[in-house]
Amino acid sequence: MAEAYDPGNIFAKILRGEIPSHRIYEDDAVVAFIDVMPQGVGHTLVVPKAPSRNILDADPATFAPLFAVVQKVAVAVKKAFNADGVTILQFNEPASGQTVYHLHVHVIPRFEGVPLKPHSGQMEKPEVLAENAGKIRAALGN
């Protein structure tokens, strides 16, 4: 049996404004914000407002607006950081590496010869996150 969605997860709290975030995009269905433990410069998370643990239990209507924003953010982070490419990651359940149980997509600018940093639990300096968020918002035109 699938586990129930927990409205107390950290992304739900960010969506409700209970925890601050460096938001770079928001519409009626989706929010995008900087990952506080980035695996690379400009690592951004794209999160639907609709509650679901992951792709396995999400309403299919969630995907069109979610992935439209994933593409928009991918284009923006590539431009903002003059990246060589963009990695898109999405994890489902503990065996896959999922640690926050609210559907989300990682968008990470990539550079030739630069590996992703490990997900160490080390938080980036707030001023670096704010600067990177500003670069992405500028690339989005907002």
C-alpha positions as CSV (number, residue, x, y, z in Angstrom):
1,M,0.0,0.0,0.0
2,A,1.3,3.5,-0.9
3,E,2.2,5.8,1.9
4,A,0.0,8.9,2.5
5,Y,1.2,12.3,1.5
6,D,2.5,14.2,4.6
7,P,1.5,17.9,4.4
8,G,4.3,18.6,7.0
9,N,7.1,17.9,4.5
10,I,9.6,20.7,3.9
11,F,8.5,21.5,0.4
12,A,4.8,21.8,1.5
13,K,6.0,24.2,4.2
14,I,8.0,26.2,1.6
15,L,4.9,26.3,-0.7
16,R,2.8,27.7,2.2
17,G,5.5,30.3,3.0
18,E,6.3,28.8,6.4
19,I,9.9,28.3,5.5
20,P,11.7,31.0,3.4
21,S,13.1,30.2,0.0
22,H,14.8,31.9,-2.9
23,R,11.9,31.6,-5.4
24,I,12.7,32.2,-9.0
25,Y,9.3,31.4,-10.5
26,E,5.7,31.0,-9.5
27,D,2.4,30.5,-11.2
28,D,-1.0,29.0,-10.2
29,A,0.3,25.4,-10.4
30,V,4.1,25.5,-9.8
31,V,6.9,27.1,-7.8
32,A,10.6,27.0,-8.6
33,F,13.2,27.9,-6.0
34,I,17.0,27.5,-5.4
35,D,18.1,24.2,-3.7
36,V,19.7,25.2,-0.4
37,M,22.1,22.2,-0.7
38,P,23.1,22.5,-4.4
39,Q,24.9,19.8,-6.3
40,G,26.0,22.5,-8.7
41,V,25.8,26.3,-9.2
42,G,22.2,27.3,-10.0
43,H,20.7,24.0,-8.8
44,T,16.9,24.7,-8.9
45,L,13.9,22.7,-7.7
46,V,10.6,22.8,-9.6
47,V,7.7,21.8,-7.4
48,P,4.0,21.5,-8.2
49,K,1.6,23.1,-5.7
50,A,-0.7,20.0,-5.9
51,P,0.1,17.6,-3.1
52,S,1.7,14.2,-4.1
53,R,4.5,12.2,-2.7
54,N,6.1,11.7,-6.1
55,I,5.4,10.7,-9.7
56,L,3.8,7.4,-8.6
57,D,0.8,9.0,-6.9
58,A,0.5,12.4,-8.7
59,D,-2.6,13.4,-10.6
60,P,-1.6,13.2,-14.3
61,A,-3.0,16.7,-14.7
62,T,0.0,17.9,-12.6
63,F,2.6,17.0,-15.2
64,A,1.8,19.4,-18.1
65,P,2.2,22.6,-16.0
66,L,5.1,21.0,-14.0
67,F,7.2,20.1,-17.0
68,A,6.4,23.3,-18.9
69,V,8.1,25.1,-16.0
70,V,10.9,22.5,-15.9
71,Q,11.7,23.4,-19.5
72,K,11.4,27.2,-18.8
73,V,13.8,26.9,-15.8
74,A,16.2,24.7,-17.8
75,V,16.5,27.3,-20.5
76,A,16.9,30.1,-17.9
77,V,19.6,28.3,-15.8
78,K,21.6,27.4,-19.0
79,K,21.5,31.1,-20.0
80,A,22.1,32.5,-16.5
81,F,25.2,30.5,-15.9
82,N,26.4,30.1,-19.5
83,A,26.2,26.3,-18.9
84,D,27.2,23.7,-21.4
85,G,24.1,21.6,-20.6
86,V,21.4,20.9,-18.0
87,T,20.7,17.8,-16.0
88,I,17.1,17.1,-15.0
89,L,16.6,14.6,-12.1
90,Q,13.5,13.2,-10.5
91,F,13.5,10.6,-7.7
92,N,10.7,8.3,-6.5
93,E,10.7,6.5,-3.1
94,P,13.8,5.8,-0.9
95,A,15.4,3.2,-3.1
96,S,15.8,5.9,-5.8
97,G,17.3,8.5,-3.5
98,Q,14.1,10.5,-2.8
99,T,14.5,12.3,0.6
100,V,11.6,14.8,0.5
101,Y,8.2,13.3,-0.2
102,H,6.6,16.0,-2.3
103,L,7.0,15.6,-6.1
104,H,9.8,17.7,-7.3
105,V,12.2,18.0,-10.2
106,H,15.9,19.0,-10.0
107,V,17.2,21.3,-12.7
108,I,21.0,21.6,-12.6
109,P,23.2,23.6,-15.0
110,R,26.2,21.5,-16.1
111,F,29.7,22.4,-17.3
112,E,32.1,20.2,-19.3
113,G,34.5,18.4,-16.9
114,V,32.7,19.5,-13.7
115,P,31.0,16.6,-11.8
116,L,28.0,17.1,-9.6
117,K,28.8,17.7,-6.0
118,P,27.6,15.0,-3.6
119,H,24.3,15.6,-1.8
120,S,26.2,16.2,1.5
121,G,23.6,18.0,3.5
122,Q,25.9,21.0,3.5
123,M,23.9,24.3,3.0
124,E,25.2,26.9,0.7
125,K,25.7,30.5,2.0
126,P,22.5,32.5,1.8
127,E,24.2,35.3,-0.1
128,V,25.3,32.9,-2.8
129,L,21.8,31.4,-3.1
130,A,20.3,35.0,-3.4
131,E,22.8,36.0,-6.0
132,N,22.2,32.8,-8.1
133,A,18.4,33.3,-7.7
134,G,18.8,36.8,-9.1
135,K,20.7,35.6,-12.1
136,I,18.0,33.0,-12.9
137,R,15.2,35.5,-12.4
138,A,17.0,37.9,-14.8
139,A,17.3,35.1,-17.4
140,L,13.6,34.4,-17.0
141,G,12.9,38.1,-17.4
142,N,11.2,38.6,-14.0
